[in-house]
Each structure stands twice: as structure tokens, then as C-alpha cells.
């Protein structure tokens, strides 16, 4: 693998507009602030960069994955034996066309929310306080208890390696709870967000209310990866964990939040194995206590120790 990585690095360096790095510490690129080095870290600034990167990596048989701001990601302490692709400057552009916002998948979701407010467009208030990029939010159909990205996405443009760009209408996406199925179809590069004209004071009020609710119920500001587990049908994962007596449970530098039990926070120096061990403990005890099998919502990248 190391020779293949060396060849891929040599072929991509200077060929793409973006940056190519070796052995990049992933703790710099995850909201958990945890993670060992990725063999390659490739910043793709254009669609041409994406085409070149995926062509070279697949030609050299180097595994690759696309990562946004790493807000729902746990990277192994040993890192990732492959290439991490991120969308650079060319995928952060944003524009308005009437009641539609068009934005690159690398745009910060908070910036898109502010664009909507500035233009007097209603419909994105639910996304206030959700971290990460627009592409990441669409891929996982992020949202609140009642509203999700699927409710405002008009269309998505995908880059399909070896094929090119493909536009998908929102109605043709297999939306589900915390899923879109788009990762299996290609790389999200752009989206059109369908909104409606609204009263500015009302939009501001809804944004402030949404933000206050998040601040009151989530450990905002603490290093975490957001909700750890998907809510089982008709249930709250956080409530199940709390009822099992697991709030504030600690393993190494990782701790179940005392604000919301479905969050694990890095209190300082937590390893990926600390977090994974805590996840396993939570799943075991919740299963024993409630008979419910919790399913992780966060993504795992790299090889982890143990079963």
C-alpha cells in the first residue's frame, strides 16, 4: 500500500489545483479532535481535481473517502490507510436565484442559513446550530425533530467518478431518517435549496428559538461528533441511555455528556478507542436494560482494535 500511496502522491502533486498532503493528522479535521494520520489528504478545488484524484487513486488501488468538516466522524487512532478527499474553495460558492439558493457542497451550512436570512427567505431556520457542510447535511438528511434537509432540497448535483456530473431532483432521492443514499451514487458537489419569502422578524425569531433549544439540550462548544446513536422508532436514544444510568459515564478522556446522553464528549486527550469503548458499553447496557439495540449514527474511519 505504501508504494501505491507514494505513486498516487507523486502523480497528484502539481496536477491538481488543490493541495496534496502526506500523513495528515485527522484530529485537525474532526469535531471530536481525535484521529491518527491519513496516508493522503487531498483538497479538491474543482470538478477537474475530483476527476483527477479519483482516477489516480482508483488506478493505484488506493482506498478513498470524501469527508466534510468531520462533524459526525470518528477516525481510528492509527489513522486511515488511504486518501481523504475534501472539497476546497471552488465548492464553497453560494448564490441566490429568486427563492432558490444554490451552493457548493463544501459551503458551511451556517453560512447558507445566514444567506437565507439575509435574503428574507424562510425554510432554513431549523438548521441553525447544525455544524458541518451543506454536502454533509444533505448526505445524512440532517435536521431537527420535525424538519429535515429533504424538505428544502430542490436538486443535487453529483460527481460520479469515471462518468461525470449528474443532476438528481430532490423527489428522486431515497430520503430516510438520517440518510439519503446519495453516498452510494456519487460525490455531492452542489445543491439547490428551495425556500419561500418570509417576514424577516419571524425568520429571526425562529432562528433564535432553534438556537436556544440546541444550546439548552446539547453540549454546544464541547468536542463531540453530534448524536452518537440513531433514535430507535418512536424512542429517544438519549432518554434510553439516561434511563440506563449512563450520563457522565467516563472511559479515559471520553465521557457521556451530562447535558444530552446521546452525545459523547472529548474532555481532553480522548482516544478513538476510548470513544469506541464507551459506545460498546452504552450499547451493551441499553440492550440489557431496555432490550433495544442502538445503531450508531456517527461514521467510523480506519481500523479499530478489538471485535
Secondary structure, DSSP 8 states (H G I E B T S, - for coil): -HHHHHHHHHHHTTTSSS-EEEEEEGGGGSTT----EEEEEEEE-SHHHHHHHHHHHHHTT--EEE-SS-TTEEE-TT-EEEEEEEE-GGG--EEEETTEEEEETTSBHHHHHHHHHHTTEES-GGGTT--SBHHHHHHTT-B-SS-BGGGTEEEEEEEETTTEEEEEEGGGS--BTTB-SGGGT-EEEEEEEE-EE--HHHHHHHHHHHHHHHHHHS-TTSSB-S--EE--TTS-HHHHHHHTT-TT-EETTEEE-SS-TT-EEE-SS--HHHHHHHHHHHHHHHHHHHS---EE-SEEES--S--
